[in-house]
Amino acid sequence: MSEVKFDLQPVDKKPSRKYRKGSKYDPIIDSFLKGEHALVRVEVQDKDANYLRTQLNKRIEARDIVSQVKVSVVNNIAYLEKL
């Protein structure tokens, strides 16, 4: 059996999870926040409303703007709402 070379290094704590620095869904959120409307319908070509809600929620959480924006789906249509 061959030996495996390895190295162990002590650490104080694990690093926090890194989110991507950007997303293709960020422009949707940015445009909505800059706009004047408090409630808008969001449609993305070839994307289901529930999938869109999931992706937008991930970006809202990553950007720490949960207190400003809410995503919801009604009758398979995604909506963005300012809080």
Biopython code that builds the backbone (N, CA, C, O; Angstrom):
import numpy as np
from Bio.PDB.StructureBuilder import StructureBuilder

atoms = [
    (1, "MET", "N", (0.834, -1.180, 0.000)),
    (1, "MET", "CA", (0.000, 0.000, 0.000)),
    (1, "MET", "C", (0.884, 1.251, 0.000)),
    (1, "MET", "O", (1.867, 1.329, 0.737)),
    (2, "SER", "N", (0.518, 2.231, -0.842)),
    (2, "SER", "CA", (1.327, 3.451, -0.931)),
    (2, "SER", "C", (0.890, 4.450, 0.133)),
    (2, "SER", "O", (-0.262, 4.461, 0.568)),
    (3, "GLU", "N", (1.821, 5.269, 0.531)),
    (3, "GLU", "CA", (1.534, 6.294, 1.534)),
    (3, "GLU", "C", (0.911, 7.520, 0.871)),
    (3, "GLU", "O", (1.192, 7.837, -0.284)),
    (4, "VAL", "N", (0.062, 8.193, 1.635)),
    (4, "VAL", "CA", (-0.586, 9.412, 1.156)),
    (4, "VAL", "C", (0.046, 10.595, 1.874)),
    (4, "VAL", "O", (0.115, 10.627, 3.103)),
    (5, "LYS", "N", (0.507, 11.570, 1.092)),
    (5, "LYS", "CA", (1.066, 12.786, 1.689)),
    (5, "LYS", "C", (-0.074, 13.726, 2.038)),
    (5, "LYS", "O", (-0.979, 13.935, 1.229)),
    (6, "PHE", "N", (-0.039, 14.290, 3.231)),
    (6, "PHE", "CA", (-1.082, 15.240, 3.631)),
    (6, "PHE", "C", (-0.527, 16.211, 4.644)),
    (6, "PHE", "O", (0.569, 16.026, 5.171)),
    (7, "ASP", "N", (-1.304, 17.255, 4.910)),
    (7, "ASP", "CA", (-0.911, 18.293, 5.855)),
    (7, "ASP", "C", (-2.147, 18.699, 6.645)),
    (7, "ASP", "O", (-3.204, 18.933, 6.059)),
    (8, "LEU", "N", (-2.032, 18.786, 7.950)),
    (8, "LEU", "CA", (-3.122, 19.236, 8.811)),
    (8, "LEU", "C", (-2.726, 20.552, 9.451)),
    (8, "LEU", "O", (-1.621, 20.692, 9.976)),
    (9, "GLN", "N", (-3.642, 21.526, 9.403)),
    (9, "GLN", "CA", (-3.359, 22.829, 9.985)),
    (9, "GLN", "C", (-4.509, 23.229, 10.896)),
    (9, "GLN", "O", (-5.669, 23.169, 10.488)),
    (10, "PRO", "N", (-4.207, 23.636, 12.117)),
    (10, "PRO", "CA", (-5.281, 24.046, 13.024)),
    (10, "PRO", "C", (-5.873, 25.393, 12.592)),
    (10, "PRO", "O", (-5.157, 26.262, 12.096)),
    (11, "VAL", "N", (-7.176, 25.554, 12.786)),
    (11, "VAL", "CA", (-7.866, 26.816, 12.493)),
    (11, "VAL", "C", (-8.781, 27.146, 13.666)),
    (11, "VAL", "O", (-9.193, 26.256, 14.410)),
    (12, "ASP", "N", (-9.093, 28.421, 13.825)),
    (12, "ASP", "CA", (-9.965, 28.851, 14.911)),
    (12, "ASP", "C", (-11.433, 28.597, 14.602)),
    (12, "ASP", "O", (-12.193, 28.174, 15.473)),
    (13, "LYS", "N", (-11.833, 28.856, 13.348)),
    (13, "LYS", "CA", (-13.226, 28.611, 12.971)),
    (13, "LYS", "C", (-13.327, 28.438, 11.462)),
    (13, "LYS", "O", (-12.433, 28.830, 10.712)),
    (14, "LYS", "N", (-14.416, 27.852, 11.044)),
    (14, "LYS", "CA", (-14.649, 27.666, 9.614)),
    (14, "LYS", "C", (-15.066, 29.006, 9.004)),
    (14, "LYS", "O", (-15.737, 29.802, 9.662)),
    (15, "PRO", "N", (-14.679, 29.257, 7.766)),
    (15, "PRO", "CA", (-15.122, 30.497, 7.117)),
    (15, "PRO", "C", (-16.614, 30.438, 6.812)),
    (15, "PRO", "O", (-17.181, 29.360, 6.627)),
    (16, "SER", "N", (-17.233, 31.596, 6.763)),
    (16, "SER", "CA", (-18.651, 31.642, 6.431)),
    (16, "SER", "C", (-18.834, 31.331, 4.950)),
    (16, "SER", "O", (-17.924, 31.511, 4.140)),
    (17, "ARG", "N", (-20.025, 30.864, 4.621)),
    (17, "ARG", "CA", (-20.305, 30.506, 3.235)),
    (17, "ARG", "C", (-20.273, 31.750, 2.363)),
    (17, "ARG", "O", (-20.811, 32.796, 2.727)),
    (18, "LYS", "N", (-19.652, 31.625, 1.235)),
    (18, "LYS", "CA", (-19.554, 32.754, 0.304)),
    (18, "LYS", "C", (-20.640, 32.637, -0.752)),
    (18, "LYS", "O", (-20.831, 31.583, -1.358)),
    (19, "TYR", "N", (-21.339, 33.730, -0.956)),
    (19, "TYR", "CA", (-22.310, 33.782, -2.029)),
    (19, "TYR", "C", (-21.660, 34.408, -3.247)),
    (19, "TYR", "O", (-20.672, 35.134, -3.141)),
    (20, "ARG", "N", (-22.219, 34.121, -4.380)),
    (20, "ARG", "CA", (-21.712, 34.737, -5.593)),
    (20, "ARG", "C", (-21.829, 36.249, -5.466)),
    (20, "ARG", "O", (-22.730, 36.764, -4.804)),
    (21, "LYS", "N", (-20.925, 36.931, -6.096)),
    (21, "LYS", "CA", (-20.920, 38.393, -6.016)),
    (21, "LYS", "C", (-22.048, 39.011, -6.832)),
    (21, "LYS", "O", (-22.435, 40.152, -6.581)),
    (22, "GLY", "N", (-22.566, 38.295, -7.777)),
    (22, "GLY", "CA", (-23.636, 38.830, -8.594)),
    (22, "GLY", "C", (-24.474, 37.712, -9.164)),
    (22, "GLY", "O", (-24.136, 36.534, -9.049)),
    (23, "SER", "N", (-25.563, 38.096, -9.774)),
    (23, "SER", "CA", (-26.465, 37.116, -10.348)),
    (23, "SER", "C", (-27.167, 37.751, -11.534)),
    (23, "SER", "O", (-27.271, 38.974, -11.627)),
    (24, "LYS", "N", (-27.646, 36.913, -12.436)),
    (24, "LYS", "CA", (-28.396, 37.455, -13.563)),
    (24, "LYS", "C", (-29.744, 37.995, -13.107)),
    (24, "LYS", "O", (-30.425, 38.679, -13.871)),
    (25, "TYR", "N", (-30.137, 37.696, -11.873)),
    (25, "TYR", "CA", (-31.404, 38.204, -11.341)),
    (25, "TYR", "C", (-31.240, 39.530, -10.599)),
    (25, "TYR", "O", (-32.241, 40.167, -10.273)),
    (26, "ASP", "N", (-30.014, 39.961, -10.325)),
    (26, "ASP", "CA", (-29.784, 41.238, -9.656)),
    (26, "ASP", "C", (-30.355, 42.432, -10.425)),
    (26, "ASP", "O", (-30.928, 43.324, -9.800)),
    (27, "PRO", "N", (-30.224, 42.486, -11.757)),
    (27, "PRO", "CA", (-30.795, 43.631, -12.480)),
    (27, "PRO", "C", (-32.314, 43.760, -12.297)),
    (27, "PRO", "O", (-32.846, 44.869, -12.315)),
    (28, "ILE", "N", (-33.006, 42.636, -12.124)),
    (28, "ILE", "CA", (-34.454, 42.686, -11.893)),
    (28, "ILE", "C", (-34.729, 43.395, -10.573)),
    (28, "ILE", "O", (-35.579, 44.282, -10.495)),
    (29, "ILE", "N", (-33.998, 42.991, -9.539)),
    (29, "ILE", "CA", (-34.188, 43.599, -8.216)),
    (29, "ILE", "C", (-33.779, 45.062, -8.236)),
    (29, "ILE", "O", (-34.490, 45.908, -7.692)),
    (30, "ASP", "N", (-32.641, 45.377, -8.853)),
    (30, "ASP", "CA", (-32.164, 46.759, -8.925)),
    (30, "ASP", "C", (-33.171, 47.660, -9.636)),
    (30, "ASP", "O", (-33.472, 48.761, -9.176)),
    (31, "SER", "N", (-33.680, 47.179, -10.751)),
    (31, "SER", "CA", (-34.647, 47.957, -11.519)),
    (31, "SER", "C", (-35.915, 48.204, -10.716)),
    (31, "SER", "O", (-36.475, 49.300, -10.746)),
    (32, "PHE", "N", (-36.359, 47.189, -10.006)),
    (32, "PHE", "CA", (-37.562, 47.324, -9.182)),
    (32, "PHE", "C", (-37.345, 48.334, -8.057)),
    (32, "PHE", "O", (-38.206, 49.176, -7.803)),
    (33, "LEU", "N", (-36.201, 48.253, -7.385)),
    (33, "LEU", "CA", (-35.931, 49.172, -6.278)),
    (33, "LEU", "C", (-35.810, 50.621, -6.751)),
    (33, "LEU", "O", (-36.184, 51.541, -6.024)),
    (34, "LYS", "N", (-35.293, 50.831, -7.957)),
    (34, "LYS", "CA", (-35.156, 52.188, -8.498)),
    (34, "LYS", "C", (-36.482, 52.730, -9.025)),
    (34, "LYS", "O", (-36.679, 53.942, -9.117)),
    (35, "GLY", "N", (-37.380, 51.819, -9.368)),
    (35, "GLY", "CA", (-38.664, 52.230, -9.931)),
    (35, "GLY", "C", (-39.596, 52.827, -8.896)),
    (35, "GLY", "O", (-39.338, 52.773, -7.694)),
    (36, "GLU", "N", (-40.683, 53.396, -9.389)),
    (36, "GLU", "CA", (-41.621, 54.090, -8.498)),
    (36, "GLU", "C", (-42.777, 53.209, -8.046)),
    (36, "GLU", "O", (-43.496, 53.576, -7.116)),
    (37, "HIS", "N", (-42.970, 52.076, -8.668)),
    (37, "HIS", "CA", (-44.105, 51.224, -8.343)),
    (37, "HIS", "C", (-43.814, 50.348, -7.128)),
    (37, "HIS", "O", (-42.707, 49.832, -6.977)),
    (38, "ALA", "N", (-44.810, 50.183, -6.268)),
    (38, "ALA", "CA", (-44.655, 49.389, -5.050)),
    (38, "ALA", "C", (-44.937, 47.906, -5.287)),
    (38, "ALA", "O", (-44.529, 47.062, -4.489)),
    (39, "LEU", "N", (-45.629, 47.587, -6.373)),
    (39, "LEU", "CA", (-45.974, 46.204, -6.677)),
    (39, "LEU", "C", (-45.875, 45.995, -8.189)),
    (39, "LEU", "O", (-46.495, 46.722, -8.965)),
    (40, "VAL", "N", (-45.098, 45.005, -8.595)),
    (40, "VAL", "CA", (-44.947, 44.711, -10.025)),
    (40, "VAL", "C", (-45.026, 43.207, -10.275)),
    (40, "VAL", "O", (-44.692, 42.392, -9.415)),
    (41, "ARG", "N", (-45.473, 42.873, -11.463)),
    (41, "ARG", "CA", (-45.465, 41.483, -11.919)),
    (41, "ARG", "C", (-44.127, 41.240, -12.613)),
    (41, "ARG", "O", (-43.658, 42.076, -13.385)),
    (42, "VAL", "N", (-43.517, 40.086, -12.332)),
    (42, "VAL", "CA", (-42.209, 39.768, -12.907)),
    (42, "VAL", "C", (-42.352, 38.543, -13.797)),
    (42, "VAL", "O", (-42.864, 37.507, -13.376)),
    (43, "GLU", "N", (-41.891, 38.681, -15.036)),
    (43, "GLU", "CA", (-41.887, 37.558, -15.959)),
    (43, "GLU", "C", (-40.501, 37.431, -16.563)),
    (43, "GLU", "O", (-39.926, 38.418, -17.022)),
    (44, "VAL", "N", (-39.963, 36.221, -16.566)),
    (44, "VAL", "CA", (-38.679, 35.935, -17.204)),
    (44, "VAL", "C", (-38.934, 34.807, -18.186)),
    (44, "VAL", "O", (-39.509, 33.776, -17.838)),
    (45, "GLN", "N", (-38.499, 35.021, -19.410)),
    (45, "GLN", "CA", (-38.747, 34.052, -20.474)),
    (45, "GLN", "C", (-38.227, 32.670, -20.102)),
    (45, "GLN", "O", (-37.093, 32.529, -19.643)),
    (46, "ASP", "N", (-39.048, 31.666, -20.299)),
    (46, "ASP", "CA", (-38.713, 30.255, -20.059)),
    (46, "ASP", "C", (-38.446, 29.917, -18.595)),
    (46, "ASP", "O", (-37.793, 28.914, -18.310)),
    (47, "LYS", "N", (-38.936, 30.730, -17.664)),
    (47, "LYS", "CA", (-38.763, 30.441, -16.237)),
    (47, "LYS", "C", (-40.126, 30.384, -15.568)),
    (47, "LYS", "O", (-40.962, 31.268, -15.756)),
    (48, "ASP", "N", (-40.339, 29.335, -14.785)),
    (48, "ASP", "CA", (-41.558, 29.161, -14.013)),
    (48, "ASP", "C", (-41.587, 30.182, -12.869)),
    (48, "ASP", "O", (-40.539, 30.565, -12.350)),
    (49, "ALA", "N", (-42.776, 30.615, -12.483)),
    (49, "ALA", "CA", (-42.920, 31.627, -11.441)),
    (49, "ALA", "C", (-42.345, 31.157, -10.107)),
    (49, "ALA", "O", (-41.726, 31.942, -9.387)),
    (50, "ASN", "N", (-42.544, 29.890, -9.775)),
    (50, "ASN", "CA", (-42.017, 29.384, -8.505)),
    (50, "ASN", "C", (-40.489, 29.307, -8.518)),
    (50, "ASN", "O", (-39.848, 29.570, -7.501)),
    (51, "TYR", "N", (-39.911, 28.951, -9.654)),
    (51, "TYR", "CA", (-38.457, 28.953, -9.786)),
    (51, "TYR", "C", (-37.928, 30.382, -9.654)),
    (51, "TYR", "O", (-36.924, 30.627, -8.985)),
    (52, "LEU", "N", (-38.611, 31.305, -10.296)),
    (52, "LEU", "CA", (-38.214, 32.703, -10.236)),
    (52, "LEU", "C", (-38.264, 33.227, -8.805)),
    (52, "LEU", "O", (-37.368, 33.949, -8.367)),
    (53, "ARG", "N", (-39.315, 32.860, -8.082)),
    (53, "ARG", "CA", (-39.437, 33.279, -6.672)),
    (53, "ARG", "C", (-38.238, 32.763, -5.867)),
    (53, "ARG", "O", (-37.662, 33.502, -5.068)),
    (54, "THR", "N", (-37.872, 31.520, -6.072)),
    (54, "THR", "CA", (-36.745, 30.942, -5.345)),
    (54, "THR", "C", (-35.446, 31.685, -5.626)),
    (54, "THR", "O", (-34.697, 32.006, -4.704)),
    (55, "GLN", "N", (-35.182, 31.956, -6.898)),
    (55, "GLN", "CA", (-33.941, 32.635, -7.276)),
    (55, "GLN", "C", (-33.908, 34.068, -6.759)),
    (55, "GLN", "O", (-32.881, 34.524, -6.256)),
    (56, "LEU", "N", (-35.019, 34.775, -6.881)),
    (56, "LEU", "CA", (-35.065, 36.155, -6.387)),
    (56, "LEU", "C", (-34.925, 36.190, -4.874)),
    (56, "LEU", "O", (-34.246, 37.065, -4.337)),
    (57, "ASN", "N", (-35.560, 35.248, -4.177)),
    (57, "ASN", "CA", (-35.427, 35.200, -2.716)),
    (57, "ASN", "C", (-33.987, 34.952, -2.289)),
    (57, "ASN", "O", (-33.523, 35.537, -1.310)),
    (58, "LYS", "N", (-33.278, 34.092, -3.008)),
    (58, "LYS", "CA", (-31.873, 33.843, -2.696)),
    (58, "LYS", "C", (-31.054, 35.126, -2.809)),
    (58, "LYS", "O", (-30.213, 35.416, -1.958)),
    (59, "ARG", "N", (-31.308, 35.886, -3.862)),
    (59, "ARG", "CA", (-30.561, 37.135, -4.055)),
    (59, "ARG", "C", (-30.954, 38.189, -3.020)),
    (59, "ARG", "O", (-30.103, 38.938, -2.541)),
    (60, "ILE", "N", (-32.237, 38.247, -2.677)),
    (60, "ILE", "CA", (-32.700, 39.202, -1.666)),
    (60, "ILE", "C", (-32.046, 38.895, -0.327)),
    (60, "ILE", "O", (-31.618, 39.810, 0.375)),
    (61, "GLU", "N", (-31.964, 37.631, 0.031)),
    (61, "GLU", "CA", (-31.312, 37.239, 1.284)),
    (61, "GLU", "C", (-29.816, 37.506, 1.242)),
    (61, "GLU", "O", (-29.245, 37.995, 2.217)),
    (62, "ALA", "N", (-29.180, 37.192, 0.126)),
    (62, "ALA", "CA", (-27.736, 37.406, -0.002)),
    (62, "ALA", "C", (-27.388, 38.889, 0.078)),
    (62, "ALA", "O", (-26.331, 39.256, 0.592)),
    (63, "ARG", "N", (-28.267, 39.729, -0.423)),
    (63, "ARG", "CA", (-28.034, 41.174, -0.413)),
    (63, "ARG", "C", (-28.540, 41.830, 0.864)),
    (63, "ARG", "O", (-28.383, 43.037, 1.049)),
    (64, "ASP", "N", (-29.144, 41.042, 1.744)),
    (64, "ASP", "CA", (-29.650, 41.505, 3.029)),
    (64, "ASP", "C", (-30.656, 42.658, 2.874)),
    (64, "ASP", "O", (-30.570, 43.677, 3.561)),
    (65, "ILE", "N", (-31.609, 42.466, 1.954)),
    (65, "ILE", "CA", (-32.658, 43.470, 1.762)),
    (65, "ILE", "C", (-34.042, 42.861, 1.991)),
    (65, "ILE", "O", (-35.029, 43.276, 1.384)),
    (66, "VAL", "N", (-34.088, 41.868, 2.879)),
    (66, "VAL", "CA", (-35.340, 41.169, 3.179)),
    (66, "VAL", "C", (-36.384, 42.133, 3.724)),
    (66, "VAL", "O", (-37.578, 41.943, 3.491)),
    (67, "SER", "N", (-35.957, 43.159, 4.444)),
    (67, "SER", "CA", (-36.898, 44.115, 5.021)),
    (67, "SER", "C", (-37.431, 45.121, 3.990)),
    (67, "SER", "O", (-38.327, 45.905, 4.302)),
    (68, "GLN", "N", (-36.884, 45.103, 2.763)),
    (68, "GLN", "CA", (-37.295, 46.063, 1.737)),
    (68, "GLN", "C", (-38.137, 45.449, 0.625)),
    (68, "GLN", "O", (-38.988, 46.124, 0.045)),
    (69, "VAL", "N", (-37.906, 44.177, 0.326)),
    (69, "VAL", "CA", (-38.524, 43.554, -0.845)),
    (69, "VAL", "C", (-39.099, 42.190, -0.485)),
    (69, "VAL", "O", (-38.518, 41.440, 0.298)),
    (70, "LYS", "N", (-40.250, 41.888, -1.072)),
    (70, "LYS", "CA", (-40.877, 40.582, -0.879)),
    (70, "LYS", "C", (-41.250, 40.019, -2.249)),
    (70, "LYS", "O", (-41.699, 40.754, -3.129)),
    (71, "VAL", "N", (-41.059, 38.713, -2.423)),
    (71, "VAL", "CA", (-41.445, 38.028, -3.655)),
    (71, "VAL", "C", (-42.576, 37.069, -3.312)),
    (71, "VAL", "O", (-42.521, 36.360, -2.307)),
    (72, "SER", "N", (-43.597, 37.056, -4.154)),
    (72, "SER", "CA", (-44.688, 36.108, -3.947)),
    (72, "SER", "C", (-45.170, 35.601, -5.299)),
    (72, "SER", "O", (-44.907, 36.200, -6.342)),
    (73, "VAL", "N", (-45.886, 34.474, -5.251)),
    (73, "VAL", "CA", (-46.451, 33.885, -6.460)),
    (73, "VAL", "C", (-47.935, 33.668, -6.231)),
    (73, "VAL", "O", (-48.344, 33.061, -5.241)),
    (74, "VAL", "N", (-48.743, 34.177, -7.168)),
    (74, "VAL", "CA", (-50.191, 33.983, -7.143)),
    (74, "VAL", "C", (-50.613, 33.561, -8.546)),
    (74, "VAL", "O", (-50.311, 34.239, -9.528)),
    (75, "ASN", "N", (-51.315, 32.435, -8.626)),
    (75, "ASN", "CA", (-51.774, 31.922, -9.919)),
    (75, "ASN", "C", (-50.650, 31.811, -10.942)),
    (75, "ASN", "O", (-50.811, 32.183, -12.105)),
    (76, "ASN", "N", (-49.519, 31.298, -10.495)),
    (76, "ASN", "CA", (-48.344, 31.081, -11.336)),
    (76, "ASN", "C", (-47.797, 32.371, -11.961)),
    (76, "ASN", "O", (-47.266, 32.357, -13.071)),
    (77, "ILE", "N", (-47.932, 33.472, -11.240)),
    (77, "ILE", "CA", (-47.359, 34.744, -11.648)),
    (77, "ILE", "C", (-46.554, 35.276, -10.464)),
    (77, "ILE", "O", (-47.058, 35.340, -9.343)),
    (78, "ALA", "N", (-45.302, 35.656, -10.717)),
    (78, "ALA", "CA", (-44.420, 36.177, -9.665)),
    (78, "ALA", "C", (-44.613, 37.683, -9.515)),
    (78, "ALA", "O", (-44.762, 38.407, -10.500)),
    (79, "TYR", "N", (-44.607, 38.135, -8.276)),
    (79, "TYR", "CA", (-44.771, 39.548, -7.959)),
    (79, "TYR", "C", (-43.637, 39.999, -7.042)),
    (79, "TYR", "O", (-43.219, 39.254, -6.156)),
    (80, "LEU", "N", (-43.143, 41.211, -7.252)),
    (80, "LEU", "CA", (-42.202, 41.864, -6.342)),
    (80, "LEU", "C", (-42.949, 42.999, -5.659)),
    (80, "LEU", "O", (-43.693, 43.748, -6.292)),
    (81, "GLU", "N", (-42.736, 43.109, -4.359)),
    (81, "GLU", "CA", (-43.448, 44.119, -3.578)),
    (81, "GLU", "C", (-42.475, 44.836, -2.648)),
    (81, "GLU", "O", (-41.657, 44.206, -1.978)),
    (82, "LYS", "N", (-42.575, 46.161, -2.619)),
    (82, "LYS", "CA", (-41.759, 46.943, -1.675)),
    (82, "LYS", "C", (-42.474, 46.942, -0.335)),
    (82, "LYS", "O", (-43.694, 47.089, -0.263)),
    (83, "LEU", "N", (-41.693, 46.775, 0.724)),
    (83, "LEU", "CA", (-42.268, 46.746, 2.076)),
    (83, "LEU", "C", (-42.140, 48.081, 2.766)),
    (83, "LEU", "O", (-42.573, 48.229, 3.909)),
]
sb = StructureBuilder()
sb.init_structure("model")
sb.init_model(0)
sb.init_chain("A")
sb.init_seg("    ")
for serial, (resi, resn, name, xyz) in enumerate(atoms, 1):
    if name == "N":
        sb.init_residue(resn, " ", resi, " ")
    sb.init_atom(name, np.array(xyz, "f"), 0.0, 1.0, " ", f" {name:<3s}", serial, name[0])
structure = sb.get_structure()
